[in-house]
Amino acid sequence: MSANTIIDFNNPSQYYYSLLSNDQRLIYRTILDGMKSFMDEIAIPPSPGSAVSVVWDYILLDNPLIFYVRSYVQIINSQKNVEAVKPSYELTKQTAKQYHNDVVKYLLKFNALRSKSESEKVLAIHDHCLTNFKYDYTFGENVYSILGAILKKSAVCEGIAKFVKLAFDYVGMKSMVVIGELKKPIGASEDGHAWNIVEVGGKFHHLDVTLDMTMMDKIKRYDYYNLSDKDILKDHIISSRVPVCAAYGGDYYSQQSLRMDSIEAFKTFLAACFKRGEKTIIVKMGFNHNTQNISEVIMEAAKQQYARIHNNSFEIEMRSNIDQMVFEIHFKP
């Protein structure tokens, strides 16, 4: 990648571009090329303001490397159509180039991933975020772009989701940023929510790194790793146009045999863990149960099995994600 250009990426996945009409694609390419060159005023074919607004949003979702501009001003002709846009650049061209070079250097961390399987790539990028980034509850500078994650190791959901997409672009996987809402928002100051959809083995899956990051305490969490629409919609609302994620059973806990399909299966699993001396257990419950008392049922089963295997006193701590039916249990003899 040339250090003298702002945008020079190896065919980034542009899902939202694919949704546009031919006329809208022309506007998309024209504005994108103008922003790459830091043009003060970008002339476009006369278009309704609503069309320009959609195209603008799609450009920023498809292209995380456009981190130096967030808004624009329309130039309207006498027929009330937009005939040019004036981007509001948040950085100088020289500063943006330097940051671009910093981003390129950071992405070199993922060079070895290019030869790995798709599943290995998803796991590595997910875990990299959980290990290296934090959610920015202060809503400080650059938290909505990849710069927050790369330079400050701190960002909000939008910045994190854009970084995840950028990383997938770099290792050659198709992904997109999803715009929507959380039914239980992370912070009172943040409106809306952003996460990712990634294509693995020809099937689309939801991947919400931000929520796994905010839930992680003593061990990594995978509650929102490769979920189907059915699972993600338990606590998310999707606002953007995205492909159907119908594949079921691709989530991390199912793939790692940590999905329990009955309370008896859970008890058997616990007994095996305790015999191996494990003190920390995390599972996803895959059976229907009244969510009002499922935590009590899980806790009681854990206490009974531990007491049966270990004849000593103990403390038990449990962290629950009831929406996704994931339970993290810690035992302290």
N, C-alpha and C positions, 0 to 999 in steps of 0.2 A: 504494500500500500504506500503510495507516495506521501511524503510528509509535507509536500507543497500544496496539497489540495485539501479542501474542507470535507468534501464527500467523495470517496472513491472506494466503494464497498463491492464485494463480490456477490452481485445479484441478491440483495436483501429481499426477504419475503415481503411482498407488498399485497397483502390480502385485500385491504380496503380499496386499493387501486382497481382490483379485479371486479369490484361491485359497480364501478362507474360506467356511464355511457361513453361512447367515443368522444363526444363533445366535452364531457367532463374530464376525460383522461387528458385531453389536450390542455385544458386549464391546469390540471394537476402537474403535468410535466413542465409547463411554462413557469408556474410559480416556483416549483422545486428547483429548476435550473436557475431562476433568478435569485433565490435565496442562497444557493451554493456560491454565486458570484457576488453576493452582498449588494445587489441592485437596490437603489433607493426606491425606485418606482418600476413595477413590473406590469407591462401592458398585456392584457388578455382579451380574447374575443368577448364582445359585450354579452353579459350574462346576468341573470337574476341574482340578487344578493344572497338568496337562500342557497343557490347552487354553489356559489363561491364559499359560503360558510361550511357546507358539507365537505367540499374538496379540501379546504384548509384543515379541517379537523382530521381528515383522512391522511393528509400528508404527514402531520405530526405523529399520528399513531403508527404509520408505516415506517417512519424514518427517525429512529431515536437519536441519530447523529445530528439532527437539526435541534441542537440544545441551546442555541443562541438567539432564538426568537420564539415568542409565545403569542403575539397579537399583531394585528394589522389594521390599517385604515383603508376604506374603500374610496375610490374616485368614481363618482357617478356621472353619467352623461345626461343629456336632456330627456332621454327616453326612460330615465330612472333605472338604467342598467349599469352594472359595474363594468368599467372598461380598463381599470388598473387597480392594483393593490400596492400599498406602501407598508412593507413589514416594519415592525418596531424591533430593531436589533438590540438585544440586551448586552451584547459584547462587541468590542471592536473586531475587525477582521483579523488583526494581528493576535489579539488575545484568544479568539476562537481557534485560530490555527494552532496555538500553543496547547490549548486544552485538547484539541483533536489529537495532537501528537501524544499527549498523556493518555488519552483513551486507547490509542493504538498500542502503546506500550503495555497497558493493563491487560488488553485482550490477549497478548502473547502468553498469558498464563494458561490459556485454553488451547494452545497449539497441539498438545498431545491428545486432546479429545477428538480431534478431527478424524482420527483413524479408529475411534471406538464405535461401539454399537449405539443405536439411538437411545436405548434404555440407559446405557452407561452415561451418555451425554446429559440426559435429563436429570439423573441422580446427582451427577457431579455439579451441574449448574445450580440446582436446588440447594445442595449442601454448601456450596461456596457462599451463597447468599446468607444462609443461616449462620455460618461460621464467621463471616467477615462484615456483615452489615447489621445495622440497627434501625428500627423504626424511629423517625424523627418526630417526636411529639411537640417540638417547639415550632415546627413549620418555618424553619429558617431558610437561609439562602440556598438556591439550587436544589431544593428537596423534590421539585416536580420533574427534574430531568435526570439523565444518567450521571451528570456531574456530581450530584449529591452522593450517590452510591460510590462512584469511583474515587472522587477527591476527598470526601468527608466521611465515607463509610456510613452515611446516614441519609435516609430519604423517606418520603411517604410512599404510599402504594403506587402512585403514578410513576415516580422515578424508579422504583424497584421493578415494576412491570416492564418499563422501557429498557432497563438494563437487561432483564431476562431475555427480552426479544432480541436485543443487540447481541447477546452471547449466543443465542441460538442461530442468528444470522451468521455469526462468525464460524460456528462449527458445522454449518450447512444443514440446519433443520428448519422446517417451516413452522412458524408460530405467529401469533398476533397478540396485540394488547386488547383486552376486553374492557369496555366501560359499562358500569352499572352501579349498584348500591349494595350495601350490607343491611340486612334487616336489624342487625345490632352493630351500629357504627363503632369503629375503633376509638375515635376521639371526637369530642364535640365540635372541634374546629374544622373538621374535614367533611366536605360535602361529596357524596358519591364515593365510588371505589373503583379500582382498576386491578386487573389480574391478567393472566395469560391463558391462551389455548395453544397447545402444541400438538403437532401431528407425529404420532409414533406408530410405526408399522402400518401406515395408511389409514389410521383411525385417529380422530380428534379427541383430546382430553383437556379438561380444565386443570390449571395449575396455579394455585394462589400462594405464592411464596411469602407474601407479606403476612398472611394470617398464620402460617406455620412459624414464621419468625417471631411474631408477637406471642405465640403460645409456648414457644420453647423456653424451658427453664433448665432442668438438669440434663435432659437428653433431647435430641432432635425430634421434631414432630413432623408427621407426614399426613396430617388430617385432610389436607387439600391437594393431594398429590395424584394427578391423573384421574380426576373424578369424571363421572358421567353428568349429563344435564340433570338427571333425577336427583343425584346427590348434591350437586352444587346449588340447586334451587331450594334446598332446605333452608339455607340462610343467606343466599345471594339473590339479587334481582338483576337480570341482564337487560341492558339498555341498547347496546350496539347490535348491528346485524352480524351474526357470527354463524359458523357452520354448526350443524347438529353434532352433539357429543353423545352418541348412543351406546358406545362400547361400555360394557359393565364388567367389573371384576379386574380392571386394569390398575386399580388403586394400589398404593404401596402395601397396605396391611393385608390385602388379599394375596398379593404376589409373594409376600413374606410369610404366609401361613399364620398371620396374626389376626385373622378375621374369624370370630367365633359365631357359629350358626345356631347354637343353643347354649343354655346355661350349663348343661351337663358337659358339653364340649369345653366350655370355659373352665370348669372345675378340673377336668382331666388335664388340660393345658397347665393350670396352676400347679397341680401336683408334680408334673414333670419338671417345671421350672424350679420349684422348691427343692426337689431332690438334687438338682444340679447346683443348688446354693445361690440361685439368683435372688437379688433383693429388689430389683426394679423391673416392672412388667408394664408393657403398653399393648393394648388390644383394641380392636374395633368390633363392636357387637353387630352381627348381621341378622338378628332375628327381631321380630316384632315384639314390643313390650311397652307397657305404659311408662312413658318417659317421666311421669311424676315420681315414681319410686324406683326407677331402674338403678340409680346410684346406690340406694340402700340395698338392693338385691345383689349388686356387684360387690359392695363392701362386705356384706355378710358372708357371701361365698368365699371371698378372699380370706377373711378371718378364720372361717371353719377349716379351709384347706391348709392354711399355714399352721394352725394349731395342731392339726392332725399329723403333719409331717415333722414339725419342730415342737418339742415339748418344753417350751420356754416362753417367757413373757415377751411382748413385742409392741411396738407402736406402728400404726399404719397411716399413711397419708395418700390421698387420692385427688387428682386433678381431672376434671371431666369436661368434655366437649359434647354436651347432650345432643346438639343439632346433628353432629356427625357420628354420634354414639362411639366416641373414642375415649378410653379411660387409661390414665397413667397412674400406676400404683407403686408406692415405695414402702418397703418394710424395714423397720429399724429394731433389731433384736435388743 
